Amino acid sequence: MIGRRTASAFAVTVLALLLLVSPVGTYLAGVALTRVAAASGWQLRIAATSGWMVTTPTLHGVRCVADADGTLSIDIEKLSYSPWSSQLRIDGPEVIVTVGRDKIPVGPKSTEALRLPVGELP
């Protein structure tokens, strides 16, 4: 008969393999990222996940939104991470920044001239 320790070790090994060598691990990592982002004041939505955690986990259709005095919105078509080379690849990023509570982008007033410090440029 299989001992209790052997059964527990087998179950932990199967669970670790399931998380590392299947798309389930990537999905659960996406869920964890969503929870961590929510705790930091961000709204994070991930449309789909693919890949394995030991190769290249990929998040598709990532949207991050932070809303304070204005809005910072980041849309990413595809976000891939390669753990072996420690590379993060971001495909199709789009960043939108809106300033102020009115959600209207702020620019210089028509009566003000925009002055750039060109004397400090190299």
C-alpha positions in Angstrom: 0.0 0.0 0.0 1.2 3.5 -0.8 2.1 5.5 2.3 0.7 8.9 3.0 4.0 10.7 2.4 4.4 9.0 -0.9 0.9 10.0 -2.0 1.5 13.6 -0.9 4.8 13.8 -2.7 3.2 12.4 -5.8 0.3 14.9 -5.7 2.7 17.8 -5.2 4.8 16.7 -8.1 1.8 16.3 -10.4 0.5 19.7 -9.4 3.9 21.4 -10.0 4.1 19.8 -13.5 0.6 20.8 -14.2 1.4 24.4 -13.4 4.8 24.5 -15.2 4.2 22.4 -18.3 0.6 23.3 -19.2 -1.3 26.5 -20.1 -3.0 26.2 -16.7 0.0 27.8 -15.0 0.0 30.7 -17.4 -3.7 31.2 -16.8 -3.3 31.2 -13.0 -0.3 33.6 -13.3 -2.6 36.0 -15.2 -5.3 35.7 -12.5 -2.6 36.4 -9.8 -1.4 39.4 -11.7 -4.9 40.8 -11.9 -5.3 40.4 -8.2 -2.0 42.1 -7.4 -2.8 45.0 -9.8 -6.2 45.5 -8.2 -4.6 45.7 -4.8 -2.3 48.5 -6.2 -5.2 50.5 -7.6 -5.0 49.3 -11.3 -7.7 47.6 -13.3 -6.1 44.8 -15.3 -7.9 42.8 -17.9 -6.4 39.9 -19.9 -8.3 38.6 -22.9 -6.5 35.3 -23.3 -3.4 33.4 -22.2 -1.1 30.9 -23.9 2.2 29.1 -23.5 3.8 27.2 -20.7 5.4 28.8 -17.6 8.8 27.0 -18.4 8.9 28.2 -22.0 7.2 31.5 -23.0 4.0 32.4 -21.1 2.0 34.9 -23.2 -0.8 37.2 -22.3 -3.0 38.5 -25.1 -5.2 41.6 -25.1 -3.8 43.1 -21.9 -5.5 46.4 -20.7 -4.3 48.3 -17.7 -6.1 51.3 -16.4 -5.3 53.6 -13.4 -7.7 56.3 -12.5 -6.7 59.1 -10.1 -6.8 62.8 -11.0 -6.6 61.7 -14.6 -6.5 58.4 -16.4 -3.5 56.3 -17.5 -4.6 53.5 -20.0 -2.2 51.0 -21.4 -3.3 48.5 -24.1 -1.0 45.7 -25.1 -1.7 43.4 -28.0 0.6 40.6 -26.8 2.9 40.4 -23.7 5.5 37.5 -23.7 8.1 36.6 -21.1 11.0 34.3 -21.7 12.2 33.0 -18.3 15.4 31.4 -19.7 16.7 34.7 -21.2 14.8 37.0 -18.9 13.3 38.9 -21.8 10.0 40.6 -21.8 8.4 41.3 -25.3 5.6 43.8 -25.7 3.8 43.8 -29.0 1.4 46.6 -30.0 1.5 48.9 -27.0 -0.7 51.9 -26.8 -0.6 54.4 -24.0 -3.2 57.1 -23.4 -2.8 59.7 -20.7 -5.6 62.0 -19.7 -5.0 64.8 -17.2 -7.5 66.3 -14.8 -10.8 65.3 -13.4 -12.7 66.5 -16.4 -10.9 63.8 -18.5 -10.0 66.5 -21.1 -6.3 66.5 -22.2 -4.6 69.7 -21.1 -2.6 71.8 -23.5 -1.3 75.4 -23.5 -3.8 78.2 -23.5 -4.2 80.0 -26.8 -2.8 83.2 -25.3 0.3 81.5 -23.9 3.3 80.8 -26.0 4.9 77.4 -25.5 8.6 77.9 -24.8 11.1 75.1 -25.0 14.6 75.4 -23.4 16.5 75.0 -26.6 19.6 76.5 -25.1 20.0 73.4 -23.0 19.8 71.0 -25.9 23.1 69.4 -27.0 
